[in-house]
Amino acid sequence: MLTRIQDISAASEQEQGRIVSMTMIQALRSGMDVMMDRDDRVVVFGQDVGYFGGVFRVTEGLQAKYGTTRCFDAPINEGGIVGAAVGMGAYGLRPVVEIQFADYVYPASDQIMSEAARLRYRSAGDFTAPITIRMPCGGGIYGGQTHSQSPEALFTHVCGIRTVMPSNPYDAKGLLIASIENDDPVIFLEPKRLYNGPFDGHHDRPVVPWSQHAMGEVPEGYYTVPLESASVFRPGKDLTVLTYGTMVWVSECAARETGIDAEIIDLRSLWPMDLDTVTQSVKKTGRCVIVHEATRTSGFGAELAALVQEHCFYHLDAPIERVTGWDTPYPLSLEWSYFPGPARVGAAFQRVMEA
């Protein structure tokens, strides 16, 4: 079994509690449950998150446990949801809001970018916006063009907000708790294709549940995964893969199928990012492949390529490769031609090794 560097949480073993098997859905729910229990300022709201428990059931049971003033439904108004959260945060609460799909976040762009991201700066530190904006992202579920987008690059461009995307249940819970505790606004993107199990890109194979994977083992209680920390998901010596979310698992599959000893860096925190872990790996291997599901042009991979070139140029033995989605809307009928599967990723590995 492949290994990774394990994070050390600041929480004690007593706080963390016993280890149980969880899906990413259950881990995210557990993270909110833990924080709502520890801190009365934490409130959860969004479309259908209360009685219904969310479209993916991530908030299921929270309203019954904490009441309708701590977990409640909001109108179909993304701008209103985030705008209300900014006000709540300024007055001392710690809202966790859900945008039902990342594709629906655009009406809230002004509140996120002009209000939440700027509040600390414009008030000279008198006010902050300690809000966490959760949203399912990415494809692989036949959601079509309006339920499959990966808009992470839009948020990494904005000063004053953090952008996070976990790839497994353990990280998801720890990063969510760290996000809720952080005084900055956090965009928390959840790859919906990973909710119930790791996905290697082979859509024609049975789904592997998290109960069969070590990263599905999650402490029941409180722990954190530090923001701005990347994980060496798979150590290797031939090349470095910089990736996040679902593409961590696709890249691992490509390494296995090609036999190339790829070191896979799971960024987890896209911005601010763990540049030290990235540069140490690229300087060691001398080769770099960047993989993400979002469209290619102005995708976050372009920023990663620029950073690698700036910091590792004299260590590179081959040009940097990018494997991404195409510059088109996410197609329903051609989903698996758009999705960067293990064949496309493996071909990039081969090109870098042969350069």
Buried (B, 14 or more C-beta within 10 A) or exposed (E): EEEBEEBEBEBEEEBBBEEEBBBBBBBBBBBBBBBBEBEEBBBBBBBBBBEEBBBBBBBBEBBEEBEEEBBBBBEEEBBBBBBBBBBBBBEEBBBBBBBBBBBBBBBBBEBBBEBBBBBBEEEEEEBBBBBBBBBBBBBBBEBBEEBBBBBBBBBBBBEBBBBBBBBBBBBBBBBBBBBBBBEBBBBBBBBBBBBBBBBBBBBEEEEBEBEEBEBBBBBBBBBBBBBBBBBBBBBBEBBBBBBBBBBBBBBBBBBBBBEBBBBBBBBBBBBEBBBEBBBBBBBBBBBBBBBBBBBBEEBBBBBBBEBBBEBBEEBBEBEBBBBBBBEEEBBBEEBBEBBBBBBBBBBBBEEBBEE
